[in-house]
Amino acid sequence: MHGIDVASGVTDLAPALAAIVALGADVVAVQEVDRSLERSGGVNQVQAIAEHLGWEWVFGPALLGSPDASWRAPRRNETEGPAYGVGIVSRFPVRHSEQRRLPGGGAGRRTLQASPQRPGWDFEPRTALAADLDVEGLALRVTTTHLSYLPWRGLAQLQVAAGLARAAGGPSVLLGDLNLPRWSVRASLPNWQHATHGPTYPSWDPRAALDQMLVHGGVRLLEAAAGPRGPSDHLPLVATIALPA
């Protein structure tokens, strides 16, 4: 939620930074983050998280403009300007990154019809972002995404995101706010190992496991759980994995 603390309603990255540090993670994937938007103080939020940790980072804009007002889909290699999207922050070196626009969405403006309560037609562009990490000499592709809340569109987007995750041909992790029931993700991607964990949304009364993680290419999921409540409207999903030797 671009740094909004749901308890105070104030945009402030400090509580999010403290929550991330407390997790003790090696790699963090974030969704609904801003770059140079007025509503969040003009900060590149993914860069700010990375600099606080002393880590490397990549940001993938899903849209240029603001999801609170009006927007358009970014053009290829358009890396400047106010934007909203997803990011990956890593203690391990990022050797390469790539992004893929997902089906659906385009230029639009926020309306009452475009909300979880009144879905209407989801014009918000969606994206998947992959980072190839060097994990102590082993290659790992981490891909994050934030899918449409319209299930028929989200399932189509999931296939494209999974294709990007598999494209490197080696060990792979796919994670993010999938906005889909877990059973539908399992049915769509039967050759992936799916994390089993509790619900993550909403953080104050978790009922739905919207945030999910899958692994492929010899990666093993050792454990996964919804983490402690922080400033977000979602609980963090925390997992431990093992890479193939």
FIMIMI-974066 format. One record per atom (N, C-alpha, C): residue in three letters; x negated, y, z. Coordinates in pm, whole numbers, padded with zeros to 5 digits, always signed. Example, Ala and Ser with C-alpha at 12.3 -4.5 7.8 and 13.67 -1.06 7.14 Angstrom:
<rs>
ala-01319-00569+00780ala-01230-00450+00780ala-01320-00330+00780ser-01285-00225+00708ser-01367-00106+00714ser-01290+00003+00787
</rs>
This chain:
<rs>
met-00083-00120+00000met+00000+00000+00000met-00087+00125+00000his-00191+00127-00083his-00282+00240-00098his-00323+00303+00035gly-00346+00219+00136gly-00399+00268+00262gly-00297+00320+00360ile-00167+00305+00332ile-00067+00349+00428ile-00064+00253+00546asp-00071+00308+00665asp-00051+00229+00787asp+00099+00221+00811val+00155+00100+00803val+00301+00088+00813val+00352+00130+00951ala+00267+00128+01051ala+00310+00170+01185ala+00324+00321+01195ser+00231+00394+01132ser+00232+00540+01143ser+00288+00610+01021gly+00288+00541+00905gly+00332+00604+00781gly+00229+00697+00721val+00108+00698+00777val+00002+00788+00731val-00096+00711+00643thr-00140+00777+00533thr-00242+00717+00449thr-00379+00737+00512asp-00440+00629+00557asp-00567+00635+00628asp-00636+00501+00610leu-00752+00501+00546leu-00824+00376+00522leu-00889+00319+00648ala-00907+00401+00751ala-00982+00355+00868ala-00922+00228+00930pro-00791+00219+00953pro-00737+00094+01009pro-00760-00026+00917ala-00749-00004+00786ala-00773-00114+00692ala-00918-00158+00696leu-01010-00063+00704leu-01152-00097+00713leu-01181-00177+00839ala-01122-00135+00950ala-01143-00207+01075ala-01088-00349+01066ala-00972-00364+01002ala-00912-00497+00988ala-00997-00587+00900ile-01054-00531+00793ile-01139-00610+00703ile-01266-00654+00775val-01327-00564+00848val-01448-00600+00923val-01418-00711+01024ala-01303-00702+01090ala-01267-00801+01191ala-01247-00940+01133leu-01212-00949+01005leu-01192-01079+00942leu-01323-01156+00925gly-01434-01084+00914gly-01563-01151+00895gly-01576-01221+00762ala-01509-01169+00659ala-01507-01234+00528ala-01635-01205+00449asp-01661-01289+00349asp-01771-01267+00255asp-01722-01201+00126val-01597-01225+00090val-01536-01168-00031val-01395-01124+00006val-01357-01005-00039val-01224-00951-00010val-01159-00908-00140ala-01037-00954-00163ala-00957-00910-00278ala-00844-00823-00226val-00825-00708-00289val-00722-00614-00246val-00631-00579-00363gln-00505-00554-00330gln-00407-00515-00430gln-00343-00383-00386glu-00276-00318-00481glu-00208-00190-00454glu-00306-00087-00399val-00417-00070-00468val-00518+00027-00426val-00530+00138-00530asp-00571+00256-00482asp-00576+00377-00564asp-00718+00414-00601arg-00727+00484-00715arg-00851+00552-00754arg-00816+00695-00791ser-00867+00789-00714ser-00855+00932-00746ser-00711+00982-00753leu-00624+00925-00671leu-00485+00971-00667leu-00466+01069-00552glu-00389+01174-00578glu-00367+01278-00477glu-00306+01221-00349arg-00216+01124-00364arg-00144+01071-00247arg-00237+01004-00147ser-00356+00961-00193ser-00453+00896-00104ser-00582+00977-00092gly-00570+01108-00112gly-00683+01197-00090gly-00789+01196-00198gly-00755+01146-00317gly-00850+01146-00428gly-00963+01046-00414val-00948+00949-00324val-01055+00853-00295val-01046+00733-00389asn-01161+00681-00428asn-01166+00549-00491asn-01168+00449-00376gln-01053+00390-00347gln-01041+00312-00224gln-01126+00186-00224val-01138+00120-00338val-01221-00001-00342val-01368+00035-00319gln-01412+00141-00382gln-01550+00187-00360gln-01572+00225-00214ala-01474+00291-00153ala-01488+00331-00013ala-01500+00210+00079ile-01422+00106+00052ile-01432-00017+00131ile-01571-00078+00116ala-01617-00087-00010ala-01748-00148-00037ala-01861-00070+00028glu-01856+00062+00019glu-01962+00142+00078glu-01963+00129+00230his-01847+00117+00289his-01839+00098+00434his-01906-00033+00475leu-01891-00136+00392leu-01948-00267+00422leu-02090-00284+00370gly-02130-00197+00275gly-02259-00215+00210gly-02258-00326+00108trp-02143-00348+00045trp-02124-00457-00050trp-02109-00405-00192glu-02092-00499-00286glu-02065-00463-00426glu-01915-00468-00451trp-01871-00401-00559trp-01728-00390-00581trp-01696-00377-00729val-01571-00414-00763val-01515-00388-00896val-01369-00350-00877phe-01322-00261-00962phe-01183-00215-00958phe-01121-00238-01095gly-00997-00285-01096gly-00925-00305-01221gly-00797-00224-01223pro-00791-00116-01301pro-00668-00036-01305pro-00554-00110-01375ala-00442-00120-01308ala-00322-00175-01372ala-00249-00066-01449leu-00256+00056-01398leu-00190+00168-01464leu-00269+00295-01438leu-00256+00391-01529leu-00311+00524-01511leu-00196+00618-01476gly-00219+00701-01376gly-00111+00782-01322gly-00081+00732-01183ser+00043+00746-01141ser+00081+00703-01007ser+00206+00616-01011pro+00207+00504-00939pro+00327+00421-00934pro+00442+00490-00862asp+00414+00599-00793asp+00520+00676-00728asp+00589+00772-00823ala+00530+00796-00940ala+00583+00899-01029ala+00593+00845-01171ser+00493+00873-01255ser+00493+00824-01392ser+00356+00770-01426trp+00352+00684-01529trp+00228+00615-01560trp+00228+00566-01704arg+00110+00516-01743arg+00096+00442-01869arg-00007+00333-01847ala-00007+00236-01937ala-00106+00129-01929ala-00242+00181-01973pro-00350+00141-01908pro-00484+00186-01949pro-00525+00124-02082arg-00603+00200-02157arg-00661+00145-02280arg-00789+00069-02244arg-00836-00011-02338arg-00955-00091-02313arg-01073-00001-02276asn-01144-00039-02171asn-01264+00031-02124asn-01236+00174-02079glu-01112+00204-02043glu-01078+00336-01991glu-01104+00335-01841thr-01215+00395-01800thr-01264+00378-01664thr-01253+00503-01578glu-01196+00609-01630glu-01187+00733-01554glu-01042+00772-01533gly-01021+00864-01439gly-00889+00919-01417gly-00814+00851-01304pro-00712+00919-01252pro-00630+00863-01146pro-00567+00731-01188ala-00574+00631-01102ala-00527+00498-01138ala-00488+00420-01013tyr-00421+00308-01039tyr-00371+00219-00933tyr-00390+00078-00982gly-00438-00011-00894gly-00461-00147-00942gly-00508-00240-00834val-00606-00325-00870val-00656-00429-00780val-00808-00419-00773gly-00866-00480-00671gly-01011-00473-00657gly-01068-00594-00586ile-01198-00612-00604ile-01273-00718-00537ile-01397-00656-00475val-01422-00689-00349val-01540-00642-00277val-01615-00765-00229ser-01747-00768-00253ser-01821-00892-00229ser-01956-00867-00162arg-01984-00950-00063arg-02117-00950-00002arg-02220-01007-00098phe-02173-01091-00192phe-02262-01153-00290phe-02271-01066-00415pro-02381-01073-00489pro-02395-00992-00610pro-02287-01023-00714val-02237-00918-00776val-02141-00932-00886val-02220-00927-01016arg-02226-01039-01087arg-02305-01047-01210arg-02229-00999-01333his-02096-01010-01329his-02014-00973-01445his-01871-00957-01396ser-01796-00871-01463ser-01654-00861-01434ser-01578-00838-01563glu-01454-00881-01565glu-01367-00856-01679glu-01223-00849-01633gln-01144-00784-01714gln-01006-00757-01679gln-00915-00798-01793arg-00795-00839-01760arg-00699-00876-01863arg-00562-00817-01830arg-00507-00747-01927arg-00372-00694-01909arg-00272-00810-01917leu-00173-00808-01829leu-00075-00915-01823leu+00050-00878-01902pro+00129-00977-01945pro+00246-00949-02028pro+00348-00861-01956gly+00414-00775-02036gly+00518-00689-01981gly+00462-00559-01930gly+00551-00464-01911gly+00510-00335-01858gly+00459-00242-01966gly+00455-00116-01933gly+00410-00014-02026gly+00429+00121-01962ala+00437+00224-02043ala+00460+00358-01990ala+00595+00360-01918gly+00601+00427-01805gly+00726+00428-01731gly+00728+00534-01624arg+00837+00534-01550arg+00857+00629-01441arg+00934+00557-01332arg+00899+00582-01207arg+00966+00515-01096arg+01113+00557-01089thr+01200+00459-01082thr+01343+00484-01069thr+01399+00397-00959leu+01519+00426-00916leu+01583+00344-00813leu+01604+00201-00860gln+01616+00185-00992gln+01640+00051-01045gln+01515-00037-01038ala+01398+00025-01030ala+01273-00051-01027ala+01224-00064-00884ser+01286-00152-00809ser+01247-00177-00671ser+01285-00319-00635pro+01224-00375-00531pro+01262-00511-00492pro+01410-00523-00458gln+01469-00416-00405gln+01610-00419-00369gln+01701-00409-00491arg+01657-00333-00591arg+01733-00317-00714arg+01637-00338-00831pro+01609-00464-00864pro+01500-00493-00958pro+01512-00425-01093gly+01632-00426-01153gly+01642-00364-01284gly+01540-00425-01379trp+01458-00342-01440trp+01355-00387-01532trp+01221-00334-01487asp+01129-00422-01461asp+00999-00384-01405asp+00908-00334-01516phe+00894-00202-01527phe+00809-00144-01631phe+00664-00128-01585glu+00636-00158-01460glu+00502-00135-01408glu+00403-00231-01472pro+00296-00181-01536pro+00194-00270-01592pro+00124-00350-01482arg+00085-00470-01517arg+00015-00558-01422arg-00117-00603-01485thr-00212-00638-01400thr-00344-00675-01450thr-00403-00788-01367ala-00501-00856-01424ala-00583-00953-01351ala-00728-00911-01365leu-00803-00921-01257leu-00943-00879-01254leu-01028-00995-01206ala-01132-01028-01283ala-01223-01137-01248ala-01363-01083-01221ala-01426-01135-01117ala-01565-01102-01085ala-01645-01231-01076asp-01756-01237-01147asp-01845-01353-01141asp-01952-01325-01036leu-01950-01402-00930leu-02038-01381-00816leu-02154-01480-00817asp-02267-01434-00768asp-02383-01520-00747asp-02388-01554-00598val-02337-01673-00565val-02328-01714-00424val-02450-01800-00392glu-02557-01732-00357glu-02682-01800-00322glu-02724-01898-00430gly-02718-01849-00555gly-02761-01928-00669gly-02651-02007-00738leu-02533-02012-00679leu-02419-02081-00740leu-02322-01979-00798ala-02270-02007-00916ala-02177-01916-00982ala-02035-01942-00933leu-01963-01836-00903leu-01823-01846-00861leu-01745-01732-00924arg-01638-01765-00993arg-01548-01662-01047arg-01432-01642-00950val-01414-01519-00907val-01301-01481-00821val-01210-01389-00902thr-01084-01427-00912thr-00986-01350-00990thr-00872-01309-00899thr-00836-01182-00903thr-00724-01134-00823thr-00621-01066-00910thr-00497-01068-00864thr-00387-01009-00941thr-00272-00973-00849his-00181-00894-00902his-00057-00855-00833his+00054-00866-00937leu+00134-00971-00927leu+00230-01004-01032leu+00362-00931-01013ser+00441-00931-01120ser+00574-00870-01118ser+00663-00939-01015tyr+00754-00862-00957tyr+00853-00921-00866tyr+00970-00984-00941leu+00973-00971-01073leu+01072-01041-01155leu+01016-01179-01186pro+01075-01286-01137pro+01010-01418-01144pro+00981-01467-01284trp+01071-01441-01380trp+01045-01489-01516trp+00924-01419-01577arg+00904-01293-01541arg+00787-01222-01590arg+00663-01263-01511gly+00678-01278-01381gly+00565-01317-01299gly+00506-01452-01338leu+00591-01547-01376leu+00541-01679-01417leu+00460-01669-01546ala+00505-01586-01640ala+00427-01566-01763ala+00294-01498-01732gln+00296-01401-01641gln+00173-01333-01603gln+00078-01427-01530leu+00133-01518-01450leu+00050-01614-01377leu-00033-01699-01472gln+00025-01742-01582gln-00048-01824-01678gln-00166-01748-01738val-00146-01620-01768val-00255-01540-01825val-00364-01518-01721ala-00324-01488-01599ala-00423-01469-01492ala-00504-01596-01468ala-00436-01711-01470ala-00506-01838-01451ala-00601-01866-01567gly-00562-01827-01687gly-00651-01842-01802gly-00778-01761-01786leu-00765-01638-01737leu-00883-01557-01709leu-00968-01621-01601ala-00904-01674-01499ala-00978-01737-01390ala-01058-01858-01437arg-01003-01931-01534arg-01071-02052-01584arg-01172-02023-01694ala-01169-01902-01748ala-01244-01873-01871ala-01394-01891-01856ala-01448-01874-01736ala-01592-01889-01717ala-01634-02035-01720gly-01540-02126-01702gly-01568-02269-01714gly-01630-02334-01593gly-01637-02263-01481gly-01699-02320-01362gly-01609-02306-01240pro-01668-02309-01122pro-01590-02294-01000pro-01512-02163-00999ser-01387-02171-00955ser-01299-02055-00970ser-01200-02046-00854val-01170-01923-00816val-01068-01892-00716val-00972-01791-00777leu-00844-01815-00761leu-00739-01722-00806leu-00657-01686-00684leu-00642-01557-00657leu-00569-01516-00538leu-00508-01378-00556gly-00410-01349-00473gly-00347-01219-00477gly-00203-01224-00433asp-00135-01113-00456asp+00008-01102-00428asp+00081-01155-00551leu+00120-01281-00546leu+00179-01345-00664leu+00329-01320-00675asn+00393-01275-00569asn+00536-01241-00575asn+00622-01356-00626leu+00579-01479-00601leu+00649-01598-00650leu+00662-01701-00539pro+00768-01781-00539pro+00776-01892-00443pro+00661-01989-00465arg+00612-02046-00358arg+00497-02135-00369arg+00525-02255-00458trp+00648-02308-00453trp+00681-02426-00533trp+00669-02395-00682ser+00705-02272-00723ser+00698-02238-00865ser+00554-02223-00911val+00467-02174-00823val+00325-02163-00857val+00264-02302-00870arg+00299-02392-00779arg+00248-02530-00786arg+00294-02598-00915ala+00420-02577-00951ala+00473-02639-01073ala+00406-02582-01197ser+00373-02453-01195ser+00313-02388-01312ser+00166-02423-01329leu+00096-02445-01217leu-00048-02472-01222leu-00078-02601-01144pro-00036-02715-01198pro-00050-02842-01123pro-00193-02890-01109asn-00285-02840-01191asn-00424-02887-01186asn-00511-02804-01092trp-00451-02711-01022trp-00523-02632-00923trp-00493-02686-00784gln-00587-02666-00691gln-00559-02694-00551gln-00501-02569-00488his-00388-02583-00422his-00316-02469-00367his-00334-02462-00216ala-00363-02343-00166ala-00377-02325-00022ala-00242-02344+00046thr-00244-02407+00160thr-00124-02424+00242thr-00139-02336+00366his-00045-02247+00385his-00054-02151+00495his+00085-02096+00524gly+00096-02019+00628gly+00223-01961+00667gly+00261-01841+00583pro+00380-01785+00607pro+00426-01668+00531pro+00342-01545+00562thr+00337-01454+00465thr+00254-01334+00478thr+00333-01204+00466tyr+00462-01213+00431tyr+00539-01090+00407tyr+00679-01103+00463pro+00732-00993+00522pro+00663-00870+00562pro+00580-00892+00689ser+00482-00809+00711ser+00387-00834+00819ser+00453-00831+00956trp+00560-00754+00972trp+00625-00742+01103trp+00724-00857+01131asp+00760-00933+01027asp+00850-01048+01044asp+00829-01143+00926pro+00714-01210+00919pro+00677-01286+00798pro+00775-01397+00765arg+00823-01395+00641arg+00919-01496+00595arg+00882-01557+00461ala+00802-01486+00382ala+00771-01532+00247ala+00620-01538+00226ala+00573-01645+00162ala+00430-01661+00131ala+00402-01601-00007leu+00416-01468-00018leu+00393-01403-00146leu+00245-01401-00182asp+00160-01395-00082asp+00015-01392-00105asp-00036-01536-00105gln-00100-01572-00215gln-00139-01712-00233gln-00281-01722-00289met-00339-01843-00273met-00475-01868-00320met-00482-02007-00378leu-00551-02018-00492leu-00569-02145-00560leu-00715-02159-00598val-00764-02283-00606val-00903-02306-00645val-00909-02411-00755his-01020-02407-00832his-01034-02492-00950his-01183-02514-00973gly-01216-02610-01057gly-01354-02630-01099gly-01445-02684-00991gly-01393-02771-00906gly-01476-02832-00803gly-01479-02759-00671val-01416-02642-00663val-01408-02571-00535val-01313-02647-00443arg-01348-02656-00315arg-01261-02722-00217arg-01213-02620-00114leu-01084-02624-00088leu-01026-02541+00017leu-01039-02615+00149leu-01114-02558+00241leu-01134-02622+00371leu-01025-02582+00470glu-00986-02456+00468glu-00877-02411+00554glu-00824-02279+00502ala-00698-02252+00533ala-00635-02126+00494ala-00526-02094+00594ala-00510-01966+00623ala-00409-01924+00720ala-00376-01778+00698ala-00255-01740+00734ala-00220-01599+00740ala-00293-01537+00859gly-00360-01425+00834gly-00439-01362+00938gly-00356-01274+01030pro-00423-01207+01123pro-00352-01121+01219pro-00294-00997+01151arg-00190-00945+01211arg-00125-00826+01156arg-00218-00706+01165gly-00226-00631+01056gly-00303-00508+01051gly-00216-00393+01006pro-00272-00297+00934pro-00194-00180+00892pro-00104-00204+00771ser-00124-00315+00699ser-00052-00339+00574ser+00088-00394+00599asp+00172-00388+00494asp+00303-00453+00502asp+00293-00603+00473his+00175-00650+00435his+00147-00793+00419his+00045-00835+00524leu+00054-00960+00568leu-00055-01017+00647leu-00168-01056+00553pro-00293-01050+00598pro-00402-01099+00514pro-00396-01251+00502leu-00439-01302+00389leu-00457-01446+00371leu-00606-01474+00381val-00644-01557+00476val-00785-01584+00505val-00813-01731+00476ala-00918-01758+00399ala-00948-01896+00361ala-01098-01921+00366thr-01133-02047+00390thr-01271-02094+00384thr-01279-02197+00272ile-01378-02181+00184ile-01394-02273+00072ile-01534-02332+00072ala-01550-02441-00002ala-01681-02502-00026ala-01702-02511-00176leu-01820-02471-00221leu-01853-02477-00364leu-01917-02611-00397pro-01902-02657-00521pro-01968-02782-00561pro-02119-02764-00559ala-02189-02867-00517ala-02336-02859-00509ala-02396-02857-00648
</rs>
